[in-house]
Amino acid sequence: MSPDPESALAKVRELALALPETTERPSHGAPGFLIEDGKFFAYFCHDHHGDGETVVIVKTTGADEQATLIEADPDCYFSPAYLGSSGWVAMRLDRDDLDWDRVGDRIAINWELAAPRRLLEAGGR
């Protein structure tokens, strides 16, 4: 059974805030997760602009990785409105076969993409 939006947000929050020097701040009406230096690495959205989706939006390394993820698993990944053109990808959280380890890995990868060198050199996550 897929999680309800509140449970999904709680799990995303748990995964994101477990990473070093991470905080949460609203961004465009949705919870955003950022490294304390100000770089966002994940957003949680539920029914954003009436799309009916519950997702976590994460950045990729670029258009090639974004396209690869979407092509490999279009039931999980899609290009989100507004952020998709900048290389971000949405992961559906309202699936019955949701793999939280996969979501956690993707959030952690994004943290690493956004983290300053000093955090990565200190051992990162």
C-alpha positions in Angstrom: 0.0 0.0 0.0 1.4 3.4 -0.9 1.9 6.0 1.9 -0.4 8.9 2.4 1.1 12.3 1.7 1.7 13.1 5.4 3.6 9.8 5.9 5.6 10.3 2.7 6.6 13.8 3.8 7.6 12.5 7.2 9.8 9.8 5.6 11.4 12.3 3.1 12.0 14.7 6.0 13.7 11.9 8.0 15.9 10.9 5.1 16.9 14.5 4.2 17.5 15.8 7.7 19.7 12.9 8.6 22.3 14.3 6.2 25.0 16.7 7.6 24.2 20.4 8.0 20.7 20.0 6.4 17.7 22.1 7.2 14.2 22.5 5.9 12.6 25.6 4.5 9.5 26.3 2.5 10.1 27.0 -1.1 7.2 28.0 -3.4 4.7 26.7 -0.9 6.4 23.3 -0.5 8.9 21.8 1.9 12.5 22.2 0.6 15.6 20.7 2.0 18.9 22.5 1.8 22.4 22.4 3.1 22.8 25.3 5.5 24.9 27.2 3.0 21.7 27.7 1.0 21.8 25.1 -1.7 18.5 23.1 -2.1 18.9 19.5 -2.9 15.4 18.1 -2.6 11.8 19.3 -2.6 8.6 17.5 -1.5 5.4 18.2 -3.4 1.9 16.9 -3.1 -0.7 17.8 -5.7 1.4 20.7 -6.9 -0.7 22.8 -9.2 -3.4 20.0 -9.1 -1.3 17.3 -10.7 -2.4 14.7 -8.2 1.2 13.5 -7.7 3.1 13.0 -4.4 6.8 13.3 -5.2 10.2 14.2 -4.1 12.1 16.3 -6.7 15.8 15.9 -6.9 18.5 17.3 -9.2 20.4 15.1 -11.6 23.9 15.6 -13.0 22.2 16.9 -16.2 19.9 16.2 -19.1 21.5 12.9 -20.0 21.1 11.4 -16.5 17.6 12.8 -16.2 16.6 11.2 -19.6 18.2 7.9 -18.6 16.3 7.7 -15.3 13.0 8.6 -16.9 13.6 6.1 -19.8 14.7 3.3 -17.4 11.6 3.7 -15.1 8.9 6.0 -16.3 6.5 4.8 -13.6 8.9 6.2 -11.0 10.6 9.2 -12.6 9.3 12.1 -14.6 10.4 15.6 -15.6 8.6 18.0 -13.2 7.1 21.3 -14.2 9.5 24.3 -13.9 12.5 22.4 -12.5 12.7 19.7 -15.2 14.3 22.0 -17.7 17.1 22.6 -15.2 17.9 18.9 -14.8 15.7 18.0 -11.9 13.6 14.8 -11.8 10.5 13.9 -9.8 10.2 10.5 -8.0 6.7 9.3 -7.4 6.1 8.5 -3.7 2.5 7.3 -4.1 3.3 3.9 -5.6 2.4 0.6 -4.0 5.9 -0.7 -4.9 7.8 2.3 -3.4 11.4 1.5 -2.5 12.4 3.9 0.3 16.0 2.7 0.1 16.1 3.9 -3.6 14.5 7.2 -2.6 17.0 7.6 0.3 19.9 6.9 -2.1 18.7 9.5 -4.6 18.3 12.1 -1.8 21.8 11.4 -0.5 23.3 11.6 -4.0 21.7 15.0 -4.4 23.0 16.1 -1.1 26.5 15.2 -2.3 25.9 17.1 -5.6 25.0 20.2 -3.5 27.4 19.9 -0.6 30.4 22.2 -0.3 33.8 20.7 -0.6 34.5 21.1 3.2 31.6 18.7 4.0 32.7 16.2 1.3 36.3 16.3 2.5 35.1 15.8 6.1 33.6 12.5 5.2 30.2 13.6 3.9 27.4 11.3 4.8 
